[in-house]
Amino acid sequence: MGNKEQIVEEEIVLKIYMHCEGCVSKVINCLTGFEGIEEVKADMKSNRVVAKGQKADPLKVLERVKKKYSTNVELISPKPKIVPNDHQVQELPKKQEIIIEVVSLKMNIHCEGCANDIKKSIEKMKGILNVEADMKKSMVTITGSLGASNIAETIRRRLGKHVEIVAVESKDKKKNKDKGNEKSNKKGEEEKI
C-alpha cells in the first residue's frame, strides 16, 4: 500500500442551469477532451457539473462553458483569486446603483401608427420596463433604468423625432426625498390616505 504514487486530480465544480438531458449532454460534450479534463459528471437536479483533471485550469474551463453553452455559469470551486484591478471588482458598485425612473416625454404623435411604432422601438431598448404612448396628449411615459437624457437621445437618433423631457420621477425612495419639496409633499399626502 505504501509505494503507490498518489495523483491528485483537481475537481472543478460549476453551477449551470440545465433543464433537460440535451443540456446535460451539450455541457458534457463541450468539456470532454478539453485541456487537462479527464472526466466530466453532470447532475441536472442540482445544476452542477464536476470536471476532473490534473492540469485543468478552472478559469479556462469556465470560459469554455460560457462560450460553448451559456453565459449564465458560476464557478463554485476552486474559487478564483480576485485581483484588485480585475473588472469584476469594479462592476459590483454599478450593479447596486440601478435606479428605476419614470420619464415623461413630449413628442409629435399624429396617429395610432406613430404611437405603435414609437412604443415598439422604445421597448427594444435595453433597460426599458414599460412604455405608454398617449396620442391625444402627444406624450410618452417610459419606465426603466436608463437615464432620461439617454432615452431622449436614443429616440432622437433612432426615430429622428424631436423629444422634450417633461418630467422625471425616480422610484427610489432616497432619491425622491432629495428631489425637492414638491415630491416630498406628494409623498406626505399619499401616506395620509
C-alpha positions in Angstrom: 0.0 0.0 0.0 2.8 2.4 0.8 4.7 2.5 -2.6 1.9 3.8 -4.8 2.2 7.4 -6.1 -0.8 9.5 -5.3 -2.1 11.5 -8.3 -4.2 14.4 -7.1 -7.0 15.2 -9.6 -8.3 18.7 -9.2 -12.1 19.0 -9.1 -13.7 21.9 -10.8 -17.3 22.5 -9.8 -19.6 24.7 -11.9 -23.1 25.8 -11.3 -25.0 25.7 -14.7 -28.8 25.7 -15.3 -29.7 22.6 -17.3 -33.4 21.9 -17.8 -33.2 18.7 -19.9 -31.0 15.7 -20.9 -30.0 17.6 -24.1 -28.5 20.4 -22.0 -26.6 17.8 -19.9 -25.1 16.1 -23.0 -24.2 19.5 -24.5 -22.3 20.6 -21.4 -20.5 17.2 -21.2 -19.6 17.3 -24.9 -18.2 20.8 -24.6 -15.9 19.8 -21.8 -14.9 16.3 -22.8 -11.4 16.3 -24.2 -10.8 20.0 -23.3 -7.3 20.9 -22.0 -6.5 18.8 -19.0 -10.0 17.4 -18.3 -10.2 13.7 -17.9 -13.7 13.1 -16.5 -16.9 15.1 -16.6 -20.0 14.4 -14.5 -23.2 16.5 -14.7 -26.2 16.5 -12.3 -29.3 18.1 -13.8 -31.2 18.2 -10.5 -28.6 20.2 -8.6 -27.5 22.1 -11.7 -23.8 21.2 -11.0 -21.1 19.9 -13.3 -17.9 18.4 -11.9 -14.9 18.3 -14.2 -11.8 16.3 -13.0 -8.3 16.6 -14.3 -4.7 17.0 -13.2 -3.8 20.0 -15.3 -7.2 21.6 -15.9 -7.4 25.4 -15.4 -10.7 26.4 -13.7 -10.9 29.8 -15.4 -10.3 28.3 -18.9 -13.0 25.6 -18.2 -15.4 28.4 -17.1 -14.7 30.4 -20.2 -15.1 27.3 -22.4 -18.6 26.6 -20.9 -19.6 30.3 -21.2 -18.5 30.3 -24.9 -20.0 27.0 -25.9 -23.1 26.6 -23.7 -24.3 29.6 -21.7 -23.0 32.8 -20.2 -25.0 32.0 -17.0 -22.3 29.9 -15.4 -20.8 30.2 -12.0 -17.5 28.7 -10.8 -18.2 27.2 -7.3 -14.8 25.6 -6.6 -11.9 26.3 -6.6 -12.6 29.9 -6.0 -10.5 32.2 -8.3 -8.2 34.7 -6.7 -9.5 38.3 -7.2 -7.0 40.8 -8.4 -7.7 44.4 -7.3 -7.6 45.7 -10.9 -10.0 43.0 -12.1 -13.1 44.2 -14.0 -15.4 42.1 -11.7 -14.4 44.2 -8.7 -15.2 47.5 -10.5 -18.6 46.3 -11.7 -20.1 45.5 -8.3 -20.9 49.0 -7.2 -22.6 49.7 -10.6 -25.0 46.8 -10.2 -26.1 48.1 -6.8 -26.9 51.6 -8.2 -29.7 50.7 -10.5 -32.4 53.3 -10.2 -35.8 52.9 -11.9 -37.1 56.2 -13.3 -40.5 57.2 -14.9 -39.7 59.6 -17.7 -42.5 61.6 -19.4 -41.6 62.8 -22.9 -43.5 65.2 -25.2 -43.3 64.1 -28.9 -45.3 64.7 -32.1 -47.7 61.7 -32.3 -50.2 62.3 -35.0 -51.8 58.8 -35.5 -52.1 55.4 -33.8 -49.5 54.0 -36.3 -46.9 56.5 -35.0 -47.8 55.6 -31.4 -47.3 51.9 -32.1 -44.0 52.5 -33.9 -42.7 54.6 -31.1 -43.8 52.1 -28.5 -42.2 49.2 -30.3 -38.9 51.0 -30.9 -38.6 52.1 -27.3 -39.5 48.7 -25.9 -36.5 47.2 -27.8 -34.1 49.4 -25.9 -32.1 47.8 -23.1 -33.2 48.7 -19.6 -36.8 49.7 -20.6 -39.5 48.1 -18.5 -42.7 49.7 -19.7 -43.8 52.2 -22.4 -47.1 54.0 -22.7 -47.9 56.3 -25.6 -50.8 58.7 -25.4 -51.7 60.1 -28.9 -54.2 62.7 -27.6 -51.7 64.4 -25.3 -48.6 63.6 -27.6 -46.9 62.2 -24.5 -44.9 59.0 -24.0 -44.3 57.7 -20.5 -41.3 55.3 -20.1 -40.4 53.3 -17.0 -36.8 51.9 -17.0 -33.3 52.1 -15.6 -31.9 54.1 -18.5 -31.4 57.8 -17.7 -33.8 60.4 -19.1 -31.2 62.1 -21.2 -30.0 58.7 -22.6 -33.6 57.8 -23.5 -34.3 61.1 -25.2 -31.0 61.0 -27.2 -31.6 57.4 -28.3 -35.1 58.2 -29.5 -33.8 61.3 -31.4 -31.2 59.1 -33.1 -33.4 56.0 -33.8 -36.6 57.7 -34.8 -35.5 61.1 -35.9 -38.2 62.8 -33.8 -38.0 65.9 -31.6 -38.2 64.8 -28.0 -38.8 67.1 -25.0 -38.3 65.8 -21.4 -41.4 66.9 -19.4 -40.9 65.1 -16.1 -38.6 62.6 -14.5 -39.6 60.7 -11.3 -37.4 58.2 -9.5 -38.9 55.1 -7.9 -36.0 55.1 -5.4 -37.3 56.5 -2.1 -34.0 58.0 -1.2 -33.8 60.0 -4.4 -37.4 61.3 -4.1 -36.5 62.9 -0.7 -33.6 64.7 -2.4 -35.5 65.9 -5.4 -37.3 68.7 -3.6 -40.4 69.9 -1.6 -42.9 69.1 -4.4 -42.3 65.4 -4.4 -42.0 65.1 -0.6 -45.3 66.9 -0.2 -47.0 64.4 -2.6 -45.5 61.6 -0.5 -46.9 63.1 2.6 -50.4 63.3 1.1 -50.2 59.7 -0.1 -49.1 58.5 3.4 -52.1 60.2 5.0 -54.5 58.4 2.6 
